Amino acid sequence: MTVEVLTFGCRLNTYESEAMRDLATKAGHAGAIVVNTCAVTAEAERQARQAIRRAHRDNPGARIIVTGCAAQIAPEKWSAIPGVERVIGNADKLKPETWAGLDAPPAPVTDIMAATETAAHLVTEFAGRARAFVQVQQGCDHRCTFCVIPFGRGPSRSVPIGAVVEQVRALVQAGYREVVLTGVDITSYGPDLPGRPSLGQMVRRLLALVPELPRLRLSSLDPVEVDEDLWRLIAEEPRLMPHLHLSLQHGADLILKRMKRRHLRSDAIALAERARRLRPDMVFGADLIAGFPTETEEHFADTLALVEECGLSFLHVFPYSERPDTPAARMPQLPVPVRKERAARLREAGAKAAARLFAARIGREETVLFEHADRGHTEQFAPLRLASGAATPGEICRLRVTAATGDALLAEAA
């Protein structure tokens, strides 16, 4: 029997889930089910609750352990679900002693706002993945009006550069060809470390100290916090993949101000223009919220237009979801059907943008990392499938794109 981990939410949760799988396995908890929750939306919480009930129904004798942001924020709510044996807070879930002590009486969830450091857990196994995730930062010091994540993750803390290098080097030695640096707010990396290194300085040192790493990606970036060292890497470092995911959230300045974001519409457009000047093959993804309180049709039109003006190709769209005790939850709300309808229109715009990108790649050669025998992702993170034949998962191949469907490129050997 193995430890089963059910993961909801972000890439950081993916990394932490593999760390917890390793810790629980080493502590002898085979057969346990760990549920790593997300608090970004009410829907994410609903899915996690549903998964817990299903796991309890299908495995009535299994010990079910719940953790993650939703569990950190409201532990009593999650511990009351039938079948849940224990709730573990975010500050304790990556500590070996937590998993070694599961047979002791449950300890209360600790105050995440008192956390002052984050320890990098060495993970060299990512189930079913050719790419690996490495945590470089934890927590958030910002207070966007719609977001509860700072109360689930605590203040911003950075992983020391040496620990990041050690993790990436071990992953390359384990056979991974691509690494994604992840965190809650990775562009806030460094001010709590000696010398106050920026994200770009950390990435530059990482690539210099692990020259055998073929491909590096970054998780979501704040548009106004990209430092000059990172800009130089975007321009000059081919191992930094030409795909940036941006935390944009909206396209109207008034809504951005009401969200308490740190950028304006013009900042997002300027970032996209600068990145493409430095790296003409750069492709962008973005997080966008539809139906934020007080959003008019004109405000929403600004977000739709931003897809074109920034040249966004991969959209992660959320219909606005009220989060308890947030300032946005006290603002005048839009009807839920309006939020869903606008989110659907935004997703449709995203699908058309992705289709345009795919069509533009037909006839070109692409370098592809295969996650499965018949499919993988290009350097721009476009999904690609083999028209025929098979590759080895984890292999990087040069292929010619022959066609495109609505959701992927089709290719054959170059």
matplotlib code that plots the C-alpha trace (Angstrom):
import matplotlib.pyplot as plt

x = [0.0, 1.1, 0.2, -2.5, -2.4, -5.3, -4.1, -6.2, -4.9, -1.6, 1.8, 3.1, 0.5, 1.8, 5.3, 4.1, 2.0, 5.0, 7.0, 4.2, 3.9, 7.6, 7.4, 4.3, 5.8, 9.0, 7.0, 5.2, 1.8, 1.1, -2.6, -3.2, -5.0, -3.7, -6.0, -4.1, -6.8, -7.0, -8.8, -8.7, -12.4, -15.5, -15.5, -12.0, -13.2, -16.3, -14.3, -12.0, -14.9, -16.4, -13.1, -12.9, -16.4, -15.7, -12.4, -14.1, -16.9, -14.6, -11.9, -13.8, -10.8, -8.2, -6.9, -7.7, -5.4, -6.4, -4.0, -3.5, -4.8, -8.5, -7.7, -5.3, -7.9, -10.8, -9.5, -12.6, -14.7, -12.5, -12.0, -15.8, -16.1, -16.8, -13.7, -11.2, -8.7, -6.5, -6.0, -2.4, -1.6, 0.6, 3.4, 3.7, 2.9, 6.4, 8.0, 9.2, 8.2, 4.6, 4.3, 6.3, 3.9, 0.6, -0.3, 0.0, -3.0, -3.7, -2.1, -3.9, -3.2, -0.5, -0.7, 0.7, 1.2, 3.9, 6.0, 9.4, 11.1, 10.4, 12.5, 13.0, 12.1, 14.2, 11.8, 13.1, 10.0, 7.0, 4.3, 3.7, 5.6, 8.6, 9.0, 9.6, 8.6, 10.9, 9.6, 11.7, 9.3, 6.3, 3.6, 2.5, 2.8, 0.3, -3.4, -5.4, -9.0, -10.4, -7.7, -7.5, -4.2, -2.0, -4.0, -3.4, 0.3, 1.5, 4.1, 6.5, 9.6, 12.4, 14.3, 18.1, 19.8, 22.0, 19.0, 17.4, 20.6, 20.8, 17.2, 17.6, 20.9, 19.3, 16.4, 18.6, 20.6, 17.3, 16.6, 14.3, 14.9, 12.8, 12.2, 9.6, 10.4, 7.3, 5.9, 3.0, 4.6, 8.0, 8.7, 8.9, 11.8, 14.9, 14.5, 14.4, 17.7, 21.3, 22.3, 18.7, 19.0, 16.3, 14.5, 16.6, 19.8, 18.8, 17.8, 21.1, 23.1, 21.0, 21.6, 25.3, 25.7, 23.6, 24.7, 23.4, 19.7, 18.2, 15.0, 13.8, 10.4, 9.0, 5.5, 3.2, 4.9, 3.7, 3.9, 5.6, 8.1, 10.2, 13.8, 16.5, 18.5, 15.5, 15.0, 18.6, 18.0, 14.8, 16.9, 20.0, 19.4, 18.0, 17.5, 14.9, 11.8, 10.0, 6.8, 5.7, 2.6, 1.4, -0.8, -2.9, -6.4, -8.1, -7.8, -9.6, -7.6, -10.6, -11.1, -7.4, -7.4, -10.4, -8.6, -5.6, -3.3, 0.1, -0.1, -2.2, -3.3, -0.4, 2.1, 0.8, 1.0, 4.5, 5.7, 4.5, 6.0, 9.4, 9.5, 8.7, 11.3, 13.9, 12.6, 10.4, 9.2, 7.9, 4.4, 2.2, -0.4, -2.4, -4.7, -7.9, -11.0, -14.4, -17.3, -15.4, -17.7, -18.8, -17.5, -19.5, -19.7, -17.2, -14.8, -15.1, -14.6, -11.2, -10.2, -11.3, -9.3, -6.2, -6.1, -5.4, -3.3, -0.9, -1.0, -2.1, -2.4, -3.1, -5.7, -6.6, -10.0, -11.8, -15.4, -15.2, -15.8, -16.5, -14.0, -15.0, -13.7, -12.2, -12.8, -14.2, -16.9, -18.3, -18.5, -21.7, -21.8, -22.6, -25.2, -23.5, -24.9, -23.3, -20.0, -20.2, -21.3, -18.4, -16.0, -17.3, -16.7, -13.2, -12.4, -13.7, -11.4, -8.6, -9.4, -9.3, -6.0, -4.5, -5.8, -4.1, -0.8, -1.2, -2.0, 1.1, 3.3, 2.3, 5.3, 7.8, 10.2, 9.6, 11.7, 9.3, 9.6, 7.5, 5.4, 3.8, 4.7, 2.5, 2.4, 4.3, 4.9, 7.0, 9.3, 6.4, 4.3, 2.0, 0.6, 1.7, 0.7, 2.6, 0.7, 2.2, 4.9, 5.9, 8.6, 10.1, 8.6, 11.2, 12.8, 13.4, 12.8, 12.9, 9.7, 8.0, 4.4, 2.1, -1.3, -3.2, -6.5, -8.4, -6.3, -2.9, -0.3, 0.2, 3.8, 6.1, 9.8, 11.8]
y = [0.0, 3.6, 7.0, 8.6, 12.4, 14.4, 17.8, 20.9, 24.3, 25.8, 24.5, 25.1, 22.6, 20.1, 20.4, 20.2, 17.1, 15.2, 16.3, 15.0, 11.8, 11.2, 12.2, 10.0, 7.1, 7.3, 7.6, 4.3, 5.5, 3.4, 3.4, 6.9, 9.5, 13.1, 15.8, 19.1, 21.8, 25.1, 28.3, 30.4, 29.8, 28.3, 25.8, 24.6, 24.0, 22.2, 19.8, 19.0, 18.3, 16.1, 14.2, 13.6, 12.2, 10.0, 8.8, 7.9, 6.1, 4.1, 3.4, 3.3, 2.1, 4.5, 7.4, 10.7, 13.7, 17.1, 20.0, 23.0, 26.6, 25.9, 23.7, 26.2, 29.0, 27.0, 23.8, 23.1, 23.0, 20.3, 18.2, 17.9, 16.1, 12.4, 10.3, 13.0, 11.8, 14.9, 18.4, 19.6, 23.3, 24.7, 25.6, 21.9, 19.8, 19.6, 18.8, 15.2, 15.2, 15.9, 12.7, 10.7, 11.7, 11.0, 8.3, 10.9, 13.0, 15.7, 19.1, 22.3, 24.1, 26.6, 30.4, 30.7, 34.4, 33.7, 31.7, 33.3, 30.8, 28.1, 24.9, 23.4, 19.7, 17.6, 16.0, 13.9, 12.0, 13.7, 11.1, 10.8, 14.0, 14.7, 18.2, 18.9, 21.7, 23.5, 25.8, 29.0, 31.2, 30.9, 33.3, 36.7, 40.2, 41.8, 42.2, 42.0, 42.6, 39.3, 37.0, 34.8, 33.1, 35.3, 33.9, 30.4, 30.8, 33.5, 36.2, 36.0, 33.9, 32.9, 29.6, 30.3, 30.0, 27.2, 25.0, 25.8, 24.8, 21.6, 20.7, 21.4, 19.5, 16.5, 16.6, 16.8, 13.8, 12.0, 12.5, 15.5, 17.7, 20.7, 22.5, 25.0, 27.5, 28.0, 29.9, 32.1, 35.3, 34.5, 38.0, 39.0, 36.6, 37.6, 40.6, 38.3, 36.6, 37.8, 40.2, 40.6, 38.8, 39.4, 36.6, 37.4, 37.1, 33.8, 32.4, 33.6, 31.9, 28.7, 28.4, 29.1, 26.5, 23.8, 24.0, 20.5, 21.7, 22.0, 23.9, 26.2, 27.8, 30.3, 30.2, 33.2, 36.7, 40.0, 42.5, 45.3, 43.2, 41.8, 42.9, 43.9, 40.7, 38.7, 41.0, 40.2, 36.5, 36.8, 38.4, 36.3, 32.9, 30.2, 27.7, 30.1, 29.0, 31.7, 31.4, 33.7, 33.3, 36.7, 37.5, 40.2, 39.5, 42.3, 44.8, 47.9, 50.3, 51.1, 47.4, 46.8, 49.6, 48.1, 44.7, 46.6, 45.3, 46.9, 47.4, 49.2, 48.1, 50.1, 48.2, 44.8, 46.0, 47.5, 44.2, 42.2, 44.6, 44.7, 40.9, 40.4, 43.0, 41.0, 37.6, 37.6, 34.1, 34.8, 33.5, 34.6, 33.0, 34.9, 34.7, 36.7, 37.2, 37.8, 39.4, 41.2, 43.3, 46.6, 45.4, 46.9, 45.6, 48.4, 47.2, 43.6, 44.8, 46.2, 42.7, 41.1, 43.7, 43.0, 39.5, 41.0, 44.0, 41.8, 38.9, 36.4, 32.9, 30.7, 32.0, 30.8, 32.3, 32.5, 33.7, 35.9, 33.9, 35.7, 34.6, 35.1, 38.2, 39.8, 43.4, 42.5, 40.3, 43.5, 45.3, 45.3, 41.8, 40.9, 38.1, 34.7, 34.0, 37.2, 36.2, 32.8, 34.2, 36.7, 34.0, 31.8, 34.7, 35.2, 31.5, 31.7, 34.6, 32.5, 29.5, 31.7, 33.2, 29.7, 28.6, 31.5, 30.6, 27.0, 27.9, 30.2, 27.3, 24.9, 24.1, 25.1, 22.9, 22.7, 21.3, 19.2, 17.7, 14.5, 13.9, 10.8, 8.6, 10.5, 14.1, 16.8, 20.6, 22.9, 25.6, 28.0, 25.5, 24.7, 21.2, 18.9, 15.4, 13.0, 12.3, 8.8, 6.8, 7.2, 8.9, 8.2, 10.2, 12.7, 12.8, 16.1, 15.8, 18.1, 17.8, 19.4, 20.7, 19.4, 20.6, 21.9, 21.1, 23.4, 22.3, 21.1, 21.0, 17.8, 16.9, 14.3, 13.7, 16.6]
z = [0.0, -0.7, 0.7, -1.4, -1.8, -3.2, -4.3, -4.9, -6.0, -7.0, -8.1, -4.6, -3.4, -6.0, -4.6, -1.0, -1.7, -3.0, 0.1, 2.3, 0.4, 1.1, 4.8, 5.4, 3.6, 5.6, 8.8, 8.0, 7.2, 4.1, 3.3, 4.6, 2.5, 2.7, 1.3, 0.5, 0.3, -1.5, -0.3, -3.4, -4.3, -2.7, -5.5, -4.6, -1.1, -2.2, -4.4, -1.5, 0.8, -1.8, -2.2, 1.5, 1.7, -1.3, 0.2, 3.4, 1.7, -0.6, 2.1, 5.5, 7.4, 6.0, 8.1, 6.4, 7.1, 5.9, 5.4, 3.1, 3.1, 3.6, 6.6, 8.0, 7.9, 9.4, 11.0, 13.0, 9.9, 8.3, 11.4, 11.7, 8.3, 8.9, 8.4, 9.0, 11.7, 11.9, 10.5, 10.1, 9.7, 6.9, 9.3, 10.4, 7.3, 6.0, 9.3, 9.7, 13.4, 12.4, 10.4, 12.9, 15.7, 14.0, 16.6, 19.4, 20.4, 17.8, 18.4, 17.6, 14.3, 14.9, 14.1, 10.5, 10.9, 13.5, 10.9, 10.3, 8.0, 5.4, 5.1, 1.7, 1.8, -0.6, -3.1, -5.9, -6.9, -8.5, -9.3, -13.0, -14.0, -16.1, -14.7, -11.0, -8.7, -6.3, -3.6, -3.4, -1.4, 0.9, 2.2, 1.1, 2.7, 0.3, 1.1, -2.1, -1.1, -2.6, -1.2, 1.9, 1.0, 3.4, 6.3, 5.0, 4.2, 6.6, 5.9, 3.0, 3.6, 1.2, 0.8, 0.9, -2.5, -1.3, -0.5, -3.8, -5.7, -3.7, -4.5, -8.2, -8.5, -6.9, -9.3, -12.3, -11.0, -10.6, -14.3, -14.4, -17.4, -16.4, -13.1, -12.1, -9.3, -7.3, -4.3, -3.3, -4.5, -6.0, -7.1, -3.5, -3.0, -1.0, 1.3, 4.4, 3.4, 4.0, 1.2, 0.1, -3.2, -5.8, -7.7, -10.8, -8.8, -7.3, -10.7, -12.2, -9.5, -9.8, -13.5, -13.1, -10.3, -12.1, -15.7, -16.4, -16.0, -19.5, -18.8, -16.1, -15.6, -13.2, -11.6, -11.4, -11.5, -10.3, -13.2, -11.3, -9.4, -12.2, -11.3, -13.7, -13.2, -14.3, -17.3, -18.3, -18.0, -20.1, -22.8, -22.7, -21.0, -23.4, -20.5, -19.0, -21.0, -23.1, -21.2, -18.3, -16.3, -15.0, -12.0, -13.7, -12.3, -14.2, -17.1, -15.7, -13.5, -11.2, -10.4, -10.0, -7.4, -5.6, -5.7, -4.0, -6.7, -7.2, -11.0, -13.5, -16.9, -18.5, -16.4, -17.7, -21.3, -20.8, -19.3, -22.3, -24.8, -23.1, -22.7, -26.4, -27.4, -25.5, -26.4, -29.6, -29.0, -25.5, -24.7, -21.8, -19.5, -16.9, -14.0, -14.5, -12.3, -13.9, -12.1, -9.3, -7.1, -8.8, -12.2, -15.0, -18.6, -19.5, -16.9, -18.1, -21.7, -20.5, -19.3, -22.6, -24.5, -22.3, -23.7, -27.2, -26.0, -23.9, -26.3, -23.7, -24.9, -21.8, -19.4, -16.0, -15.4, -12.1, -11.7, -8.6, -5.3, -2.0, 0.6, 4.3, 6.1, 3.0, 2.1, -1.3, 0.3, 1.8, -1.5, -3.7, -5.3, -8.9, -9.4, -9.6, -13.1, -14.4, -13.0, -14.6, -17.9, -18.0, -17.0, -19.9, -22.3, -21.0, -21.4, -24.9, -25.7, -24.2, -26.3, -29.4, -28.4, -27.8, -31.2, -32.9, -31.2, -32.3, -35.9, -36.0, -35.0, -37.8, -40.0, -37.3, -35.4, -31.6, -28.7, -26.6, -23.2, -23.1, -19.9, -21.5, -24.4, -26.9, -25.5, -23.9, -23.9, -26.0, -24.7, -24.8, -22.8, -25.7, -25.3, -28.1, -29.2, -31.5, -34.7, -34.6, -32.8, -29.2, -27.1, -23.6, -20.8, -19.7, -23.1, -24.9, -28.7, -31.7, -33.7, -36.6, -36.1, -38.8, -37.6, -34.6, -32.9, -30.6, -27.6, -28.8, -31.5, -33.6, -34.6, -36.1, -35.9, -37.4]

ax = plt.figure().add_subplot(projection="3d")
ax.plot(x, y, z, "-o")
ax.set_aspect("equal")
plt.show()
